[in-house]
Amino acid sequence: MARRSWSPGRGLSDPRTGPFTFEDCASCVTRILDGIGAEPVEVNALIDEFLAD
């Protein structure tokens, strides 16, 4: 893969071809929390609090 002068992420990934969805976001958060060994979190409460603002 040729290195580009502009690169998303760490510089080795290809540009996104579509929108970044809520499912994409949830998947990223899940992978991060799993990676650090975090205990399960109640996401619904966090979303409800965010939407209330």
C-alpha distance matrix in Angstrom:
0.0 3.8 6.4 9.1 12.8 13.6 12.0 14.1 15.1 14.0 11.1 8.3 9.3 9.2 12.5 15.5 16.8 20.3 22.9 23.0 26.0 28.7 27.5 24.0 25.8 28.2 25.5 23.9 27.3 28.2 25.2 26.1 29.8 29.3 27.1 29.8 32.5 34.3 37.3 37.2 37.7 39.7 37.3 39.9 42.1 39.3 38.4 42.0 42.6 39.6 40.9 44.4 43.5
3.8 0.0 3.8 6.4 9.8 11.5 10.8 13.7 15.3 14.1 10.7 9.0 10.5 10.2 12.7 16.2 17.6 21.2 23.7 23.9 27.2 30.0 29.3 25.7 27.2 29.9 27.5 25.6 29.0 30.3 27.4 27.8 31.6 31.5 29.2 31.6 34.6 36.2 39.3 39.3 39.5 41.5 39.0 41.5 43.5 40.5 39.5 43.2 43.5 40.4 41.6 45.0 43.9
6.4 3.8 0.0 3.8 6.8 8.5 7.9 11.2 12.7 11.3 7.6 7.1 9.4 9.7 11.9 15.6 17.6 20.9 22.8 22.8 26.2 28.8 28.4 24.7 25.8 28.6 26.5 24.1 27.2 28.9 26.1 26.0 29.8 30.1 27.6 29.8 32.9 34.4 37.6 37.8 37.8 39.8 37.3 39.9 41.6 38.5 37.7 41.3 41.4 38.2 39.6 43.0 41.6
9.1 6.4 3.8 0.0 3.8 5.3 6.0 9.7 12.1 11.6 7.8 8.6 9.8 9.4 10.3 14.1 16.0 19.2 21.0 21.2 24.9 27.6 27.7 24.0 24.9 28.1 26.4 24.0 27.0 29.1 26.6 26.4 30.2 30.9 28.6 30.6 33.9 34.9 38.1 38.0 37.7 39.5 36.7 39.1 40.7 37.4 36.5 40.0 39.9 36.6 37.9 41.1 39.6
12.8 9.8 6.8 3.8 0.0 3.8 6.5 10.2 12.6 12.1 8.7 10.8 12.3 12.2 12.2 15.9 18.0 20.8 22.1 22.2 26.0 28.5 29.0 25.4 25.8 29.2 27.8 25.1 27.9 30.3 28.0 27.3 31.1 32.1 29.8 31.4 34.8 35.6 38.9 39.0 38.4 40.1 37.3 39.7 41.0 37.6 36.7 40.1 39.7 36.3 37.7 40.8 38.9
13.6 11.5 8.5 5.3 3.8 0.0 3.8 6.9 9.9 10.4 7.5 10.0 10.5 10.2 9.4 12.8 15.2 17.6 18.6 18.6 22.4 24.9 25.6 22.0 22.3 25.8 24.7 22.1 24.7 27.3 25.3 24.7 28.3 29.6 27.6 29.1 32.5 33.0 36.2 36.0 35.2 36.8 33.9 36.1 37.4 34.0 33.0 36.4 36.1 32.6 33.9 37.0 35.2
12.0 10.8 7.9 6.0 6.5 3.8 0.0 3.8 6.5 7.2 4.5 6.8 6.9 7.4 7.2 10.5 13.4 15.8 16.8 16.3 20.0 22.4 22.7 19.0 19.4 22.7 21.4 18.7 21.5 23.9 21.8 21.3 25.0 26.1 24.1 25.8 29.1 29.8 32.9 32.7 32.1 33.8 31.0 33.4 34.9 31.6 30.7 34.2 34.0 30.7 32.1 35.4 33.8
14.1 13.7 11.2 9.7 10.2 6.9 3.8 0.0 3.8 6.4 5.6 7.6 6.4 7.2 6.2 8.4 11.9 13.6 14.0 13.0 16.6 18.7 19.2 15.5 15.7 19.0 17.8 15.2 17.9 20.4 18.6 18.1 21.7 23.0 21.3 23.0 26.2 26.6 29.6 29.3 28.5 30.1 27.2 29.6 31.1 27.8 26.9 30.4 30.3 27.1 28.5 31.8 30.4
15.1 15.3 12.7 12.1 12.6 9.9 6.5 3.8 0.0 3.8 5.5 7.3 6.5 8.9 9.0 10.4 14.2 15.4 15.3 13.4 16.6 18.2 18.3 14.6 14.3 17.3 15.9 12.8 15.3 17.7 15.6 14.8 18.5 19.8 17.8 19.4 22.7 23.2 26.4 26.3 25.8 27.7 25.2 27.9 29.2 25.9 25.5 29.1 28.9 25.9 27.7 30.9 29.6
14.0 14.1 11.3 11.6 12.1 10.4 7.2 6.4 3.8 0.0 3.8 5.7 7.0 10.3 11.4 13.5 17.1 18.8 19.0 17.1 20.2 21.5 21.4 17.6 17.4 19.9 18.2 15.0 17.3 19.4 16.7 15.7 19.4 20.4 17.8 19.3 22.8 23.8 27.2 27.6 27.5 29.8 27.5 30.5 31.7 28.5 28.4 32.1 31.7 28.8 30.9 34.0 32.6
11.1 10.7 7.6 7.8 8.7 7.5 4.5 5.6 5.5 3.8 0.0 3.8 5.9 8.4 9.8 12.7 16.0 18.3 19.1 17.9 21.3 23.2 23.1 19.3 19.6 22.4 20.6 17.7 20.4 22.4 19.8 19.1 22.9 23.7 21.2 22.9 26.3 27.4 30.7 31.0 30.8 32.9 30.5 33.2 34.7 31.4 31.0 34.6 34.4 31.4 33.1 36.3 34.9
8.3 9.0 7.1 8.6 10.8 10.0 6.8 7.6 7.3 5.7 3.8 0.0 3.8 6.8 9.5 12.3 15.3 17.9 19.2 18.2 21.3 23.4 22.6 18.9 19.7 22.2 19.9 17.4 20.5 21.9 19.0 19.0 22.8 23.0 20.5 22.8 25.9 27.3 30.6 30.7 30.9 33.1 30.8 33.6 35.3 32.3 31.8 35.5 35.6 32.7 34.4 37.7 36.7
9.3 10.5 9.4 9.8 12.3 10.5 6.9 6.4 6.5 7.0 5.9 3.8 0.0 3.8 6.5 8.8 11.8 14.3 15.7 14.8 17.9 20.1 19.3 15.6 16.9 19.5 17.2 15.1 18.5 19.9 17.3 17.8 21.5 21.8 19.9 22.4 25.3 26.4 29.3 29.1 29.1 31.0 28.4 31.0 33.0 30.1 29.2 32.9 33.3 30.4 31.8 35.3 34.4
9.2 10.2 9.7 9.4 12.2 10.2 7.4 7.2 8.9 10.3 8.4 6.8 3.8 0.0 3.8 6.5 8.7 11.8 13.9 13.9 17.1 19.9 19.3 15.7 17.5 20.3 18.2 16.7 20.2 21.7 19.5 20.3 24.0 24.3 22.8 25.4 28.1 29.0 31.7 31.1 30.9 32.4 29.6 31.8 34.0 31.1 29.9 33.5 34.1 31.0 32.0 35.6 34.8
12.5 12.7 11.9 10.3 12.2 9.4 7.2 6.2 9.0 11.4 9.8 9.5 6.5 3.8 0.0 3.8 6.4 9.2 11.0 11.4 15.0 18.0 18.0 14.6 16.2 19.4 18.0 16.4 19.8 21.7 20.1 20.7 24.3 25.0 23.9 26.3 29.0 29.4 32.0 31.1 30.5 31.6 28.5 30.4 32.5 29.6 28.0 31.5 32.1 28.8 29.5 33.1 32.2
15.5 16.2 15.6 14.1 15.9 12.8 10.5 8.4 10.4 13.5 12.7 12.3 8.8 6.5 3.8 0.0 3.8 5.7 7.5 8.1 11.4 14.7 14.7 11.5 13.5 16.7 15.4 14.5 17.9 19.7 18.6 19.6 22.9 23.7 23.1 25.6 28.0 28.1 30.3 29.0 28.2 29.0 25.8 27.5 29.8 27.1 25.2 28.6 29.5 26.3 26.7 30.4 29.7
16.8 17.6 17.6 16.0 18.0 15.2 13.4 11.9 14.2 17.1 16.0 15.3 11.8 8.7 6.4 3.8 0.0 3.8 7.2 9.3 12.0 15.7 15.5 13.0 15.5 18.5 17.4 17.1 20.5 22.0 21.2 22.6 25.7 26.3 26.0 28.7 30.8 30.9 32.9 31.2 30.4 30.9 27.6 28.8 31.4 28.9 26.7 29.8 31.1 27.9 27.8 31.5 31.1
20.3 21.2 20.9 19.2 20.8 17.6 15.8 13.6 15.4 18.8 18.3 17.9 14.3 11.8 9.2 5.7 3.8 0.0 3.8 6.7 8.8 12.6 12.8 11.0 13.4 16.3 15.8 16.0 19.0 20.6 20.4 21.9 24.6 25.5 25.7 28.2 30.1 29.7 31.4 29.4 28.3 28.4 24.9 25.9 28.5 26.1 23.6 26.6 28.0 24.9 24.5 28.3 28.0
22.9 23.7 22.8 21.0 22.1 18.6 16.8 14.0 15.3 19.0 19.1 19.2 15.7 13.9 11.0 7.5 7.2 3.8 0.0 3.8 5.9 9.6 10.8 9.2 10.9 14.0 14.3 14.4 16.9 18.9 19.3 20.4 22.8 24.2 24.6 26.8 28.6 27.8 29.3 27.3 25.8 25.6 22.0 22.8 25.2 22.8 20.2 23.1 24.4 21.2 20.8 24.5 24.3
23.0 23.9 22.8 21.2 22.2 18.6 16.3 13.0 13.4 17.1 17.9 18.2 14.8 13.9 11.4 8.1 9.3 6.7 3.8 0.0 3.8 6.9 8.2 6.1 7.2 10.5 11.0 10.8 13.1 15.3 15.8 16.7 19.1 20.6 21.1 23.1 25.0 24.1 25.6 23.7 22.2 22.3 18.8 19.9 22.2 19.7 17.4 20.6 21.8 18.6 18.8 22.5 22.3
26.0 27.2 26.2 24.9 26.0 22.4 20.0 16.6 16.6 20.2 21.3 21.3 17.9 17.1 15.0 11.4 12.0 8.8 5.9 3.8 0.0 3.8 5.2 5.0 6.4 8.7 9.8 10.8 12.5 14.2 15.5 16.8 18.5 20.0 21.2 23.1 24.4 23.2 24.3 21.9 20.3 19.9 16.3 17.1 19.7 17.6 15.0 18.0 19.7 16.9 16.6 20.4 20.8
28.7 30.0 28.8 27.6 28.5 24.9 22.4 18.7 18.2 21.5 23.2 23.4 20.1 19.9 18.0 14.7 15.7 12.6 9.6 6.9 3.8 0.0 3.8 5.4 5.0 6.1 8.5 9.8 10.5 12.1 14.2 15.3 16.4 18.0 19.7 21.3 22.3 20.7 21.4 18.8 16.9 16.3 12.6 13.3 15.9 14.0 11.4 14.5 16.3 13.8 13.7 17.5 18.2
27.5 29.3 28.4 27.7 29.0 25.6 22.7 19.2 18.3 21.4 23.1 22.6 19.3 19.3 18.0 14.7 15.5 12.8 10.8 8.2 5.2 3.8 0.0 3.8 5.4 5.0 6.1 8.6 9.9 10.4 12.2 14.2 15.2 16.2 18.0 20.1 20.8 19.6 20.2 17.6 16.4 16.1 12.9 13.9 17.0 15.5 13.3 16.5 18.6 16.6 16.7 20.4 21.4
24.0 25.7 24.7 24.0 25.4 22.0 19.0 15.5 14.6 17.6 19.3 18.9 15.6 15.7 14.6 11.5 13.0 11.0 9.2 6.1 5.0 5.4 3.8 0.0 3.8 5.5 5.1 6.3 8.7 9.9 10.7 12.4 14.4 15.3 16.4 18.7 20.0 19.2 20.6 18.5 17.5 18.0 14.8 16.5 19.2 17.1 15.4 18.9 20.4 18.0 18.6 22.3 22.8
25.8 27.2 25.8 24.9 25.8 22.3 19.4 15.7 14.3 17.4 19.6 19.7 16.9 17.5 16.2 13.5 15.5 13.4 10.9 7.2 6.4 5.0 5.4 3.8 0.0 3.8 5.4 5.2 6.2 8.6 10.0 10.7 12.3 14.2 15.3 16.9 18.4 17.1 18.5 16.6 15.1 15.6 12.3 14.3 16.5 14.0 12.6 16.3 17.3 14.8 16.0 19.6 19.7
28.2 29.9 28.6 28.1 29.2 25.8 22.7 19.0 17.3 19.9 22.4 22.2 19.5 20.3 19.4 16.7 18.5 16.3 14.0 10.5 8.7 6.1 5.0 5.5 3.8 0.0 3.8 5.4 5.1 6.0 8.6 9.9 10.5 12.0 14.0 15.6 16.3 14.8 15.7 13.3 12.1 12.5 9.5 11.7 14.3 12.3 11.3 14.9 16.4 14.6 15.8 19.2 20.0
25.5 27.5 26.5 26.4 27.8 24.7 21.4 17.8 15.9 18.2 20.6 19.9 17.2 18.2 18.0 15.4 17.4 15.8 14.3 11.0 9.8 8.5 6.1 5.1 5.4 3.8 0.0 3.8 5.5 5.1 6.2 8.6 10.0 10.4 12.0 14.4 15.2 14.7 15.9 14.0 13.7 14.9 12.5 14.9 17.6 15.8 15.0 18.6 20.0 18.4 19.6 23.0 23.8
23.9 25.6 24.1 24.0 25.1 22.1 18.7 15.2 12.8 15.0 17.7 17.4 15.1 16.7 16.4 14.5 17.1 16.0 14.4 10.8 10.8 9.8 8.6 6.3 5.2 5.4 3.8 0.0 3.8 5.4 5.2 6.2 8.7 9.9 10.4 12.5 14.2 13.8 15.8 14.7 14.3 15.9 13.5 16.5 18.5 16.0 15.7 19.5 20.2 18.2 20.0 23.3 23.5
27.3 29.0 27.2 27.0 27.9 24.7 21.5 17.9 15.3 17.3 20.4 20.5 18.5 20.2 19.8 17.9 20.5 19.0 16.9 13.1 12.5 10.5 9.9 8.7 6.2 5.1 5.5 3.8 0.0 3.8 5.5 5.1 6.1 8.5 9.7 10.8 12.2 10.9 12.8 11.6 10.8 12.6 10.5 13.8 15.4 12.9 13.2 16.9 17.4 15.8 18.0 21.0 21.2
28.2 30.3 28.9 29.1 30.3 27.3 23.9 20.4 17.7 19.4 22.4 21.9 19.9 21.7 21.7 19.7 22.0 20.6 18.9 15.3 14.2 12.1 10.4 9.9 8.6 6.0 5.1 5.4 3.8 0.0 3.8 5.5 5.2 6.0 8.3 10.1 10.4 9.6 10.9 9.5 9.8 11.9 10.5 13.8 15.9 14.1 14.6 18.1 19.0 18.0 20.0 22.9 23.7
25.2 27.4 26.1 26.6 28.0 25.3 21.8 18.6 15.6 16.7 19.8 19.0 17.3 19.5 20.1 18.6 21.2 20.4 19.3 15.8 15.5 14.2 12.2 10.7 10.0 8.6 6.2 5.2 5.5 3.8 0.0 3.8 5.6 5.1 5.9 8.7 9.8 10.3 12.5 12.0 12.9 15.5 14.2 17.6 19.5 17.6 18.1 21.7 22.4 21.1 23.2 26.2 26.7
26.1 27.8 26.0 26.4 27.3 24.7 21.3 18.1 14.8 15.7 19.1 19.0 17.8 20.3 20.7 19.6 22.6 21.9 20.4 16.7 16.8 15.3 14.2 12.4 10.7 9.9 8.6 6.2 5.1 5.5 3.8 0.0 3.8 5.5 5.0 6.4 8.6 8.7 11.7 12.0 12.4 15.3 14.2 17.9 19.1 16.7 17.8 21.4 21.4 20.1 22.7 25.4 25.4
29.8 31.6 29.8 30.2 31.1 28.3 25.0 21.7 18.5 19.4 22.9 22.8 21.5 24.0 24.3 22.9 25.7 24.6 22.8 19.1 18.5 16.4 15.2 14.4 12.3 10.5 10.0 8.7 6.1 5.2 5.6 3.8 0.0 3.8 5.4 5.4 6.2 5.2 7.9 8.3 9.1 12.4 12.1 15.9 16.8 14.9 16.6 19.9 19.9 19.2 22.0 24.3 24.7
29.3 31.5 30.1 30.9 32.1 29.6 26.1 23.0 19.8 20.4 23.7 23.0 21.8 24.3 25.0 23.7 26.3 25.5 24.2 20.6 20.0 18.0 16.2 15.3 14.2 12.0 10.4 9.9 8.5 6.0 5.1 5.5 3.8 0.0 3.8 5.5 5.0 6.1 8.3 8.8 10.9 14.2 14.2 17.8 19.2 17.8 19.3 22.5 22.9 22.4 24.9 27.4 28.0
27.1 29.2 27.6 28.6 29.8 27.6 24.1 21.3 17.8 17.8 21.2 20.5 19.9 22.8 23.9 23.1 26.0 25.7 24.6 21.1 21.2 19.7 18.0 16.4 15.3 14.0 12.0 10.4 9.7 8.3 5.9 5.0 5.4 3.8 0.0 3.8 5.5 7.7 10.9 12.2 14.0 17.4 17.3 21.0 22.1 20.3 21.8 25.1 25.2 24.4 27.0 29.6 29.8
29.8 31.6 29.8 30.6 31.4 29.1 25.8 23.0 19.4 19.3 22.9 22.8 22.4 25.4 26.3 25.6 28.7 28.2 26.8 23.1 23.1 21.3 20.1 18.7 16.9 15.6 14.4 12.5 10.8 10.1 8.7 6.4 5.4 5.5 3.8 0.0 3.8 5.6 9.3 11.5 13.1 16.8 17.1 20.9 21.4 19.5 21.5 24.7 24.3 23.7 26.8 28.9 28.9
32.5 34.6 32.9 33.9 34.8 32.5 29.1 26.2 22.7 22.8 26.3 25.9 25.3 28.1 29.0 28.0 30.8 30.1 28.6 25.0 24.4 22.3 20.8 20.0 18.4 16.3 15.2 14.2 12.2 10.4 9.8 8.6 6.2 5.0 5.5 3.8 0.0 3.8 6.6 9.2 11.7 15.4 16.4 20.1 20.7 19.4 21.6 24.5 24.4 24.4 27.3 29.2 29.7
34.3 36.2 34.4 34.9 35.6 33.0 29.8 26.6 23.2 23.8 27.4 27.3 26.4 29.0 29.4 28.1 30.9 29.7 27.8 24.1 23.2 20.7 19.6 19.2 17.1 14.8 14.7 13.8 10.9 9.6 10.3 8.7 5.2 6.1 7.7 5.6 3.8 0.0 3.8 6.5 8.3 12.1 13.3 16.9 17.2 15.9 18.5 21.2 20.9 21.1 24.0 25.8 26.4
37.3 39.3 37.6 38.1 38.9 36.2 32.9 29.6 26.4 27.2 30.7 30.6 29.3 31.7 32.0 30.3 32.9 31.4 29.3 25.6 24.3 21.4 20.2 20.6 18.5 15.7 15.9 15.8 12.8 10.9 12.5 11.7 7.9 8.3 10.9 9.3 6.6 3.8 0.0 3.8 6.4 10.0 12.1 15.4 15.5 15.1 17.8 20.0 20.0 20.9 23.6 25.1 26.1
37.2 39.3 37.8 38.0 39.0 36.0 32.7 29.3 26.3 27.6 31.0 30.7 29.1 31.1 31.1 29.0 31.2 29.4 27.3 23.7 21.9 18.8 17.6 18.5 16.6 13.3 14.0 14.7 11.6 9.5 12.0 12.0 8.3 8.8 12.2 11.5 9.2 6.5 3.8 0.0 3.8 6.9 9.1 12.1 12.9 12.9 15.1 17.3 17.9 18.8 21.1 22.8 24.2
37.7 39.5 37.8 37.7 38.4 35.2 32.1 28.5 25.8 27.5 30.8 30.9 29.1 30.9 30.5 28.2 30.4 28.3 25.8 22.2 20.3 16.9 16.4 17.5 15.1 12.1 13.7 14.3 10.8 9.8 12.9 12.4 9.1 10.9 14.0 13.1 11.7 8.3 6.4 3.8 0.0 3.8 5.8 9.0 9.3 9.1 11.6 13.7 14.1 15.1 17.5 19.0 20.5
39.7 41.5 39.8 39.5 40.1 36.8 33.8 30.1 27.7 29.8 32.9 33.1 31.0 32.4 31.6 29.0 30.9 28.4 25.6 22.3 19.9 16.3 16.1 18.0 15.6 12.5 14.9 15.9 12.6 11.9 15.5 15.3 12.4 14.2 17.4 16.8 15.4 12.1 10.0 6.9 3.8 0.0 3.8 5.7 6.0 7.1 9.3 10.7 11.6 13.2 15.1 16.4 18.3
37.3 39.0 37.3 36.7 37.3 33.9 31.0 27.2 25.2 27.5 30.5 30.8 28.4 29.6 28.5 25.8 27.6 24.9 22.0 18.8 16.3 12.6 12.9 14.8 12.3 9.5 12.5 13.5 10.5 10.5 14.2 14.2 12.1 14.2 17.3 17.1 16.4 13.3 12.1 9.1 5.8 3.8 0.0 3.8 5.4 5.1 6.2 8.6 9.9 10.6 12.3 14.3 16.1
39.9 41.5 39.9 39.1 39.7 36.1 33.4 29.6 27.9 30.5 33.2 33.6 31.0 31.8 30.4 27.5 28.8 25.9 22.8 19.9 17.1 13.3 13.9 16.5 14.3 11.7 14.9 16.5 13.8 13.8 17.6 17.9 15.9 17.8 21.0 20.9 20.1 16.9 15.4 12.1 9.0 5.7 3.8 0.0 3.8 5.4 5.1 6.1 8.5 9.8 10.5 12.2 14.7
42.1 43.5 41.6 40.7 41.0 37.4 34.9 31.1 29.2 31.7 34.7 35.3 33.0 34.0 32.5 29.8 31.4 28.5 25.2 22.2 19.7 15.9 17.0 19.2 16.5 14.3 17.6 18.5 15.4 15.9 19.5 19.1 16.8 19.2 22.1 21.4 20.7 17.2 15.5 12.9 9.3 6.0 5.4 3.8 0.0 3.8 5.5 5.1 6.1 8.6 10.0 10.6 13.0
39.3 40.5 38.5 37.4 37.6 34.0 31.6 27.8 25.9 28.5 31.4 32.3 30.1 31.1 29.6 27.1 28.9 26.1 22.8 19.7 17.6 14.0 15.5 17.1 14.0 12.3 15.8 16.0 12.9 14.1 17.6 16.7 14.9 17.8 20.3 19.5 19.4 15.9 15.1 12.9 9.1 7.1 5.1 5.4 3.8 0.0 3.8 5.5 5.2 6.2 8.7 10.0 11.4
38.4 39.5 37.7 36.5 36.7 33.0 30.7 26.9 25.5 28.4 31.0 31.8 29.2 29.9 28.0 25.2 26.7 23.6 20.2 17.4 15.0 11.4 13.3 15.4 12.6 11.3 15.0 15.7 13.2 14.6 18.1 17.8 16.6 19.3 21.8 21.5 21.6 18.5 17.8 15.1 11.6 9.3 6.2 5.1 5.5 3.8 0.0 3.8 5.4 5.0 6.1 8.5 10.3
42.0 43.2 41.3 40.0 40.1 36.4 34.2 30.4 29.1 32.1 34.6 35.5 32.9 33.5 31.5 28.6 29.8 26.6 23.1 20.6 18.0 14.5 16.5 18.9 16.3 14.9 18.6 19.5 16.9 18.1 21.7 21.4 19.9 22.5 25.1 24.7 24.5 21.2 20.0 17.3 13.7 10.7 8.6 6.1 5.1 5.5 3.8 0.0 3.8 5.5 5.2 6.2 9.1
42.6 43.5 41.4 39.9 39.7 36.1 34.0 30.3 28.9 31.7 34.4 35.6 33.3 34.1 32.1 29.5 31.1 28.0 24.4 21.8 19.7 16.3 18.6 20.4 17.3 16.4 20.0 20.2 17.4 19.0 22.4 21.4 19.9 22.9 25.2 24.3 24.4 20.9 20.0 17.9 14.1 11.6 9.9 8.5 6.1 5.2 5.4 3.8 0.0 3.8 5.5 5.2 6.9
39.6 40.4 38.2 36.6 36.3 32.6 30.7 27.1 25.9 28.8 31.4 32.7 30.4 31.0 28.8 26.3 27.9 24.9 21.2 18.6 16.9 13.8 16.6 18.0 14.8 14.6 18.4 18.2 15.8 18.0 21.1 20.1 19.2 22.4 24.4 23.7 24.4 21.1 20.9 18.8 15.1 13.2 10.6 9.8 8.6 6.2 5.0 5.5 3.8 0.0 3.8 5.5 5.7
40.9 41.6 39.6 37.9 37.7 33.9 32.1 28.5 27.7 30.9 33.1 34.4 31.8 32.0 29.5 26.7 27.8 24.5 20.8 18.8 16.6 13.7 16.7 18.6 16.0 15.8 19.6 20.0 18.0 20.0 23.2 22.7 22.0 24.9 27.0 26.8 27.3 24.0 23.6 21.1 17.5 15.1 12.3 10.5 10.0 8.7 6.1 5.2 5.5 3.8 0.0 3.8 5.5
44.4 45.0 43.0 41.1 40.8 37.0 35.4 31.8 30.9 34.0 36.3 37.7 35.3 35.6 33.1 30.4 31.5 28.3 24.5 22.5 20.4 17.5 20.4 22.3 19.6 19.2 23.0 23.3 21.0 22.9 26.2 25.4 24.3 27.4 29.6 28.9 29.2 25.8 25.1 22.8 19.0 16.4 14.3 12.2 10.6 10.0 8.5 6.2 5.2 5.5 3.8 0.0 3.8
43.5 43.9 41.6 39.6 38.9 35.2 33.8 30.4 29.6 32.6 34.9 36.7 34.4 34.8 32.2 29.7 31.1 28.0 24.3 22.3 20.8 18.2 21.4 22.8 19.7 20.0 23.8 23.5 21.2 23.7 26.7 25.4 24.7 28.0 29.8 28.9 29.7 26.4 26.1 24.2 20.5 18.3 16.1 14.7 13.0 11.4 10.3 9.1 6.9 5.7 5.5 3.8 0.0
